[in-house]
């Protein structure tokens, strides 16, 4: 297609230019000697241009193919990997079958963490590849690593398995061949593993040959491994690699081809590279030739960790005999052999396995750095500079307001028409704007979709929000920009809010659908309660279809229930209500709710836990903002705390529900200047941590740091919030109050059968049969108590 376009372009240019026609058709030119010389020169230039055009045409489909892959519904790239791709920094792909099938828990998890850290320490970005819920992930966060390490019955995913696993929504670890495919499509040229598969012993009878070998023959990725697994037929494996046209090079001072656990195999590698720089040059030459085949860099296990070759060989023979007697063949053979050899060698093989993968990661990361330098120097990276992959960004959809904040001097505001002494200030807010503002300051600049009037406020807002991506903000003549007035007590509590928000009805489905591609590719979409119901439903449909995580910020008690008016809410991943908003949501869904809300912390937490339980049948996590009491995370327990990562939601659907309470950072009432943006800053900080791949505790504490800064600011979102003031190091440097985690249990009602006070959801504090008359309900600390009707 692109060559056809090149030819059509050349023909068009020829028709327009006699000289160009002459250069491309020199055989038709009958000229003087001087003119012939000029024609030959022009012909040479024309031929060169045609050659360059063909080369450009061959690159263009590859770029488009890669973009389609990265933007497909079956793909998810972590923010760290996407940013490294965009910046042209070195990346190392890592497989995940070594986690799911290669080692027992917990050694597999600790190994995966250590290998990623080794890759980082040596200058590259780790990109562990795995499949969760039918989606390919490049770059896994810690919760996703934990899931792969601990889960049973995961699929071992090779080339042949990819279509089926994705179509069925399954999860699994990618093999060498599966990881090579993903790495190549993502533009990652270096991949580190323990050892590749090969020709199995007695393969001449069984025809059992690993797909890793054929993948090396047709996929241009450099594989750094400790040779092939010693349980295989190494001689036939090297012969097969030669047949496939794969360049195999031993790394280091010897040409001895390593045998996974052991440094010696008795076979010589065809080639040898002394160090990382030579390996990088070999890979660069292979990529430049465009041969379409890979390179195998065989790195011997560290000498001090290598197991005795004879001990391993004896164990292999016994394990093979065990496998034959049990009838184990195919892809089940390698995991069985590795486990059995480990048992027979008293875990010496496991120690060697861990040592060699760590060593491979160290070498592979340095090779990737050296290769990146070569590509940068020659301008021959995998993609032209103008075609770098852009990091996928979150999307925020919501309101922009001009805020007027009136803060009284006294803790109590006098009603009845009196003038209360205080201070009035103007700032720019709106829940959606606040979220986008804070995320931008934390380095996760989202696309912001909203609506403004064309009036005296709009230009000021656009100037103030210069650090944000406002490309999705609609400006409408004849409409007023939204305004909001908040009356705050001297202690910082919101007393009254008034708003002119009609412009938010213009954030329509028709406007939002203009940014459908950004929505489909976003790692997370945030939407606030200012947005019309039809638009929320549209976003939820997109999320369901493309498996996009969505966070809903309810905004206030009256708007909180918008997604819950239909089944749209089932597509949400997170919601972040306060207690009043949470009660309104439950009321809309027809669940019993307390008439009054408690104020004592213990009672607040119990009530919040009770109200979140029915929502967690569909939602991944409910983040309940508790004001001065901090925040309560409600969801499913992973490693002793609530899981924030949506990637493991389906697998943990039957897991224990729990709630974790994180106290707020202490701040005096005198220090509180503005509460209007604290909750939005809290949620933005949590989201920024989530997008950066941090664990739950770090995410929440980044949110608490952001909220604390905004409470002290006259602006809804503090201008002091940045990647310097809110980051992992700041979280680690601070001493934090202890948090508490407890299970969310279903409550068994023991009331008399004729009591309809609480619909049977709460525990009666009186023994059964002690109510002499029909019972009624009274609110006590998040639960209900049966009392006699007197």
C-alpha positions, 0 to 999 in steps of 0.5 A, spaced: 500 500 500 505 504 501 509 503 495 503 504 491 502 511 494 510 512 493 509 510 486 503 514 485 506 520 488 512 519 484 508 519 477 504 526 480 511 529 481 513 527 474 507 529 471 508 536 474 516 536 472 519 535 466 526 534 469 523 529 474 520 525 468 526 525 464 530 523 470 526 517 471 525 515 464 532 516 461 532 510 456 527 515 452 531 521 452 535 522 446 540 528 447 547 531 446 552 528 450 552 534 455 545 533 456 545 525 457 550 526 462 546 531 466 540 526 465 544 520 467 546 524 474 538 526 475 537 518 473 542 516 479 538 521 484 532 519 482 533 512 483 536 513 490 530 517 491 526 511 489 530 506 493 529 511 499 522 511 498 521 504 498 525 503 505 520 509 508 515 504 505 517 498 508 518 502 515 511 505 515 507 499 515 511 496 521 510 503 525 503 502 524 503 495 526 506 497 532 501 502 534 495 498 532 498 493 537 500 498 542 493 501 542 489 495 541 484 492 546 488 486 548 494 490 550 496 494 556 503 498 557 505 501 564 506 508 565 514 507 566 515 503 560 511 507 555 515 513 558 521 509 556 519 508 549 517 515 548 524 517 551 528 512 547 531 510 553 533 502 554 528 497 556 529 490 558 523 485 557 522 479 562 518 473 561 513 471 566 513 463 566 519 463 570 514 466 575 508 462 574 511 455 572 519 456 573 519 456 581 515 455 587 512 461 591 515 465 595 522 464 591 519 466 585 516 473 587 522 475 591 526 473 584 522 477 580 522 483 584 530 482 585 531 481 577 527 488 576 531 492 581 537 489 578 535 491 571 534 498 574 540 499 577 544 497 571 541 503 567 534 500 564 527 500 565 524 493 566 518 490 562 516 484 565 510 481 560 504 477 563 497 476 561 492 478 566 484 477 564 486 476 557 490 482 556 497 483 555 501 487 560 508 490 558 510 492 565 507 489 571 506 493 578 507 489 585 500 487 586 500 484 579 507 480 580 504 477 586 498 475 583 502 471 578 507 468 583 501 466 588 496 463 583 494 456 581 492 453 574 495 459 570 496 458 563 503 457 560 503 462 554 507 461 547 505 463 540 500 458 539 496 460 545 496 467 545 490 468 541 486 463 545 488 466 552 486 473 549 479 471 547 477 467 553 480 472 558 485 468 561 491 469 565 498 466 564 505 467 564 509 468 557 514 463 555 520 465 551 517 465 544 510 469 547 515 474 550 519 475 544 513 476 540 510 482 545 517 485 545 518 485 538 511 488 537 512 493 542 519 495 539 523 492 545 530 489 542 533 486 548 529 480 552 532 477 558 530 470 561 533 464 565 534 459 559 531 458 552 527 451 550 530 447 545 530 440 542 528 435 548 532 429 549 529 423 545 526 429 540 528 425 534 523 420 536 517 425 539 519 431 535 518 435 541 522 441 539 520 448 543 517 454 539 523 458 542 527 456 537 523 457 531 521 464 534 528 466 534 528 464 527 523 469 525 523 474 530 528 480 531 529 480 538 536 479 542 535 473 547 540 474 553 540 467 557 544 462 560 544 458 554 539 452 553 536 448 559 541 442 561 535 438 561 534 438 553 539 435 548 544 441 547 547 438 541 541 438 537 538 444 539 544 448 536 544 444 530 536 446 530 538 454 531 543 453 525 538 451 521 533 457 523 539 462 521 540 464 528 546 467 530 548 464 537 554 467 541 557 465 547 558 471 552 565 472 556 572 469 555 570 462 553 566 460 547 563 454 551 556 454 550 553 454 557 548 449 560 543 453 564 545 450 571 552 449 569 558 453 565 560 447 561 556 443 556 561 440 552 559 444 546 562 450 543 558 456 540 559 458 533 560 466 535 563 469 541 562 476 544 567 479 550 563 484 553 556 488 553 559 493 548 561 487 543 554 484 544 550 490 543 554 491 536 552 484 534 545 486 535 545 493 532 548 489 526 543 484 526 537 489 526 540 494 521 540 488 516 533 487 517 534 479 517 528 478 521 531 473 525 533 474 533 540 473 536 542 468 542 547 471 547 549 465 552 551 468 558 554 462 563 552 462 570 557 465 575 562 460 577 561 461 584 554 459 584 554 454 578 552 447 581 556 441 579 555 439 572 555 431 574 551 432 580 545 436 575 546 430 570 545 425 574 539 428 577 536 430 570 537 422 568 533 420 574 528 426 573 527 424 565 526 416 568 520 419 573 517 423 567 517 417 562 514 413 568 508 418 569 507 419 562 509 427 562 510 430 555 509 436 552 509 443 555 508 440 562 515 436 562 519 442 563 516 445 569 516 437 572 523 436 570 525 443 573 522 441 580 524 434 580 531 436 579 531 441 584 528 436 589 534 431 587 539 436 588 537 439 595 535 445 592 542 447 589 539 447 582 534 452 584 540 457 587 543 456 581 537 458 577 536 464 581 543 466 581 543 465 573 537 469 572 540 475 576 546 475 572 543 475 566 539 481 568 545 485 570 548 483 563 542 484 559 541 491 562 548 493 560 547 490 553 541 494 552 544 501 555 550 500 550 545 498 544 541 504 546 547 508 545 549 505 538 542 507 536 542 514 538 549 515 535 547 512 528 540 515 528 538 508 527 533 506 533 528 501 531 523 507 530 524 514 526 525 519 531 518 523 529 515 516 530 516 515 537 511 511 541 507 516 546 506 514 553 499 513 554 495 518 559 489 518 563 483 522 561 479 527 566 472 529 564 469 534 569 467 541 571 471 547 571 468 552 576 470 559 578 470 559 586 469 564 591 471 562 598 468 565 604 471 563 610 468 566 617 473 568 622 469 564 628 468 556 628 460 558 628 456 561 623 451 566 625 444 565 621 438 569 620 441 575 615 447 577 620 454 579 617 459 574 619 466 577 619 471 573 615 475 573 608 473 572 601 477 570 596 477 567 588 480 561 585 479 556 580 476 550 582 471 544 579 472 537 581 474 535 574 479 541 574 482 540 581 483 532 579 487 534 572 491 540 576 493 535 581 495 530 576 499 535 572 503 537 578 504 530 579 507 529 572 501 525 570 498 530 565 491 528 563 487 530 557 482 534 560 475 534 557 470 540 560 466 546 558 467 553 559 463 559 557 466 565 553 466 570 558 470 574 563 472 568 566 474 563 561 481 567 559 483 567 566 482 560 567 485 558 561 491 562 563 491 559 570 491 552 567 497 553 562 500 547 565 494 542 564 492 539 557 486 543 556 485 540 549 478 537 550 475 544 553 469 546 549 468 554 549 461 556 548 459 563 546 452 565 550 454 561 556 456 562 562 462 559 565 460 555 572 461 559 578 461 556 585 461 560 592 463 556 598 461 558 605 466 555 610 467 556 618 473 558 622 475 551 623 475 549 615 468 545 615 464 547 609 457 550 611 454 552 605 455 551 597 452 555 592 453 554 584 451 556 577 453 550 574 448 549 567 455 549 563 456 543 565 450 540 561 454 541 555 459 536 556 455 532 552 456 525 549 457 528 542 463 532 545 466 527 549 466 522 543 471 526 539 476 523 544 474 516 543 481 514 541 484 517 548 479 514 552 480 507 549 487 507 550 487 511 557 490 507 563 485 510 567 479 515 566 476 519 571 469 522 571 466 527 576 458 528 578 458 534 574 457 531 568 450 529 565 448 522 566 448 520 558 455 522 558 457 518 564 453 512 561 457 513 554 464 513 558 462 507 562 460 503 555 467 505 552 470 502 559 466 496 559 468 494 551 475 496 552 477 494 559 478 501 561 479 503 569 474 508 571 474 512 577 468 516 579 468 522 583 461 523 586 462 531 587 456 532 592 450 528 595 445 530 590 450 528 584 453 522 587 448 517 584 448 519 577 451 512 575 447 508 579 441 510 576 442 504 571 447 498 570 452 503 568 455 503 575 457 496 574 463 498 569 466 503 574 473 501 578 473 506 583 469 511 587 471 516 592 465 518 596 464 521 603 459 518 607 453 522 605 455 521 598 456 513 600 449 513 603 445 517 597 448 511 593 446 506 597 439 509 597 438 509 590 440 502 589 435 500 594 439 498 600 437 500 607 441 506 610 441 509 616 437 516 618 443 519 621 450 519 620 455 518 626 461 522 628 465 518 632 471 515 628 469 508 630 462 508 628 464 512 622 468 506 620 463 501 621 458 505 617 462 506 611 464 499 611 457 496 612 455 501 606 460 499 601 459 492 602 454 491 597 457 496 592 464 491 592 460 486 588 462 490 582 467 495 584 474 494 585 475 499 590 471 504 594 475 510 597 471 513 602 474 520 604 473 521 612 475 529 612 479 530 618 479 522 620 483 521 613 481 515 608 478 508 608 479 504 603 474 498 602 476 492 597 479 485 597 485 483 601 491 482 597 498 481 602 494 484 608 492 490 605 486 492 600 488 491 593 488 498 588 490 494 582 484 493 577 488 488 574 487 482 579 480 484 580 477 478 577 481 473 580 480 476 587 473 476 586 472 471 591 477 474 596 476 476 603 473 483 603 476 488 608 477 495 609 483 499 611 483 506 615 489 511 614 489 517 619 490 524 616 496 527 617 495 532 623 494 539 621 491 544 626 485 548 625 489 555 624 493 552 618 487 550 614 485 555 609 481 551 604 478 545 604 474 545 597 480 541 593 483 537 599 479 531 597 480 532 590 488 532 591 487 526 595 484 522 590 489 525 585 495 523 589 492 516 590 491 515 582 498 518 581 501 513 585 497 507 582 499 510 575 506 510 577 506 502 579 506 504 587 503 499 592 497 501 596 500 504 602 505 509 598 499 511 593 494 513 599 500 516 603 501 520 596 494 522 596 494 524 604 501 528 602 497 532 597 491 533 601 495 536 606 498 541 602 492 543 599 488 544 606 494 550 607 493 553 600 488 559 598 487 555 592 483 548 591 490 545 589 496 547 592 501 550 587 506 547 592 504 540 590 509 537 585 514 531 583 519 533 588 514 534 594 510 528 593 513 522 591 516 515 594 522 518 597 517 523 601 513 518 603 519 514 606 522 520 609 515 521 613 513 518 620 506 515 619 500 513 624 499 506 624 493 504 619 488 499 621 485 493 617 479 489 618 474 484 614 468 486 612 463 481 614 456 479 612 451 481 618 446 476 621 440 478 623 437 475 630 431 479 630 424 476 631 421 475 624 416 480 624 421 486 625 422 490 618 427 495 621 433 494 618 431 489 612 435 483 616 442 486 614 444 488 621 446 485 628 440 485 633 444 487 640 438 483 644 437 476 644 432 473 640 425 473 643 426 478 648 422 484 644 416 483 647 413 488 642 414 489 634 421 492 634 423 498 631 430 501 629 435 506 632 441 508 629 448 506 634 454 507 631 453 504 624 449 498 626 442 498 628 439 496 635 432 492 637 429 496 642 422 495 645 416 499 642 414 503 648 
